[in-house]
Amino acid sequence: MKIVFKMILISGITFFLQGYLPWWLPALSAFFVNAIIANKKGWAALGSSFFSITILWGWLSWRAYQNGADILAEKMALLFQIPAGAYLVIIVAVFGGIIAALGGLSGHYFRKLFERKKQVYY
């Protein structure tokens, strides 16, 4: 349940602030969310960050593609030698997911720096 909450929080922060901040905002939002909300494993931070931004950027780029950006996407596909412009939607989503995953994993390990380890007495 915590992972779903983190995904919604990362996606919401990115969705509302991406018009005002640079393209690497998903890394910042994933970093701060994972630094504030603890996980036991780093895979949970990596996965929640990756899938939240992959879904968000995939949906936003698909919506833009359907609303007239397909002309630009086809020209960009010719430039990068991609078979169709619709593949750029997938590439953009995965690229955003990788950026967020690295930011989320960094936030997870940043939090781990300041956690105290439990001392075991024998």
C-alpha positions as CSV (number, residue, x, y, z in Angstrom):
1,M,0.0,0.0,0.0
2,K,2.9,2.3,0.7
3,I,4.3,1.7,-2.8
4,V,0.9,2.8,-4.4
5,F,0.8,5.9,-2.2
6,K,4.4,6.8,-3.3
7,M,3.5,6.2,-6.9
8,I,0.5,8.6,-6.7
9,L,2.6,11.2,-4.8
10,I,5.5,11.1,-7.3
11,S,3.1,11.3,-10.3
12,G,1.1,14.1,-8.7
13,I,4.1,16.2,-7.8
14,T,5.5,15.7,-11.3
15,F,2.2,16.3,-13.1
16,F,1.5,19.6,-11.3
17,L,5.0,21.1,-11.4
18,Q,6.4,19.9,-14.8
19,G,5.1,23.0,-16.5
20,Y,7.3,25.2,-14.3
21,L,10.4,23.2,-13.6
22,P,13.0,21.5,-15.9
23,W,12.6,18.1,-17.6
24,W,14.5,16.3,-14.8
25,L,11.8,17.1,-12.3
26,P,10.8,13.4,-12.0
27,A,14.2,12.7,-10.5
28,L,13.7,15.4,-7.9
29,S,10.2,14.4,-7.0
30,A,11.2,10.7,-6.7
31,F,14.3,11.6,-4.7
32,F,12.4,13.6,-2.1
33,V,9.4,11.2,-1.9
34,N,11.8,8.2,-1.3
35,A,13.9,10.2,1.1
36,I,10.9,11.1,3.2
37,I,8.9,7.8,3.0
38,A,11.0,4.8,4.0
39,N,11.3,1.4,2.2
40,K,12.9,-1.7,3.4
41,K,14.4,-2.6,0.0
42,G,15.9,-0.4,-2.7
43,W,13.9,-2.3,-5.3
44,A,10.7,-0.9,-4.0
45,A,12.0,2.7,-4.4
46,L,13.3,1.9,-7.8
47,G,10.1,0.2,-9.0
48,S,7.6,2.7,-7.6
49,S,9.6,5.6,-9.1
50,F,10.0,3.9,-12.5
51,F,6.4,2.8,-13.0
52,S,4.9,6.1,-11.7
53,I,6.7,8.3,-14.2
54,T,6.6,5.7,-17.0
55,I,2.8,5.6,-16.7
56,L,2.5,9.4,-16.4
57,W,4.8,10.4,-19.2
58,G,3.4,7.6,-21.4
59,W,-0.1,8.9,-20.9
60,L,0.9,12.5,-21.4
61,S,3.0,11.8,-24.6
62,W,0.2,9.6,-26.0
63,R,-2.3,12.3,-25.3
64,A,-0.1,14.9,-27.1
65,Y,0.5,12.5,-30.0
66,Q,-3.3,12.0,-30.4
67,N,-3.9,15.8,-30.2
68,G,-1.8,16.8,-33.2
69,A,1.8,16.2,-32.2
70,D,1.9,13.2,-34.5
71,I,3.3,15.4,-37.3
72,L,6.3,16.3,-35.2
73,A,6.6,12.8,-33.9
74,E,6.8,11.4,-37.5
75,K,9.5,13.9,-38.4
76,M,11.5,13.1,-35.3
77,A,11.1,9.4,-36.1
78,L,12.6,10.0,-39.5
79,L,15.5,11.9,-37.9
80,F,16.2,9.1,-35.5
81,Q,15.5,6.4,-38.0
82,I,12.6,4.9,-36.0
83,P,9.9,3.1,-38.0
84,A,7.0,5.1,-36.7
85,G,6.4,8.2,-34.6
86,A,4.2,6.2,-32.1
87,Y,7.4,4.5,-30.9
88,L,8.5,7.8,-29.5
89,V,5.7,7.6,-27.0
90,I,7.2,4.4,-25.6
91,I,10.8,5.8,-25.7
92,V,9.8,9.0,-23.9
93,A,7.9,7.0,-21.2
94,V,10.8,4.6,-20.6
95,F,13.3,7.5,-20.6
96,G,11.3,9.3,-18.0
97,G,11.0,6.1,-15.9
98,I,14.7,5.6,-15.9
99,I,15.3,9.1,-14.8
100,A,12.8,8.8,-12.0
101,A,14.1,5.4,-11.0
102,L,17.6,6.7,-10.5
103,G,16.3,9.6,-8.5
104,G,14.2,7.4,-6.3
105,L,17.0,5.0,-5.7
106,S,19.3,7.9,-4.8
107,G,16.6,9.2,-2.3
108,H,16.3,5.7,-0.8
109,Y,20.1,5.5,-0.2
110,F,20.2,9.1,1.0
111,R,17.8,8.2,3.7
112,K,19.8,5.1,4.6
113,L,22.8,7.3,5.2
114,F,21.2,8.9,8.3
115,E,19.4,5.8,9.7
116,R,20.9,4.3,12.8
117,K,21.7,0.7,12.7
118,K,20.4,-1.4,15.6
119,Q,23.2,-2.7,17.7
120,V,23.1,-6.4,18.5
121,Y,24.3,-7.5,21.8
122,Y,25.3,-11.1,22.3
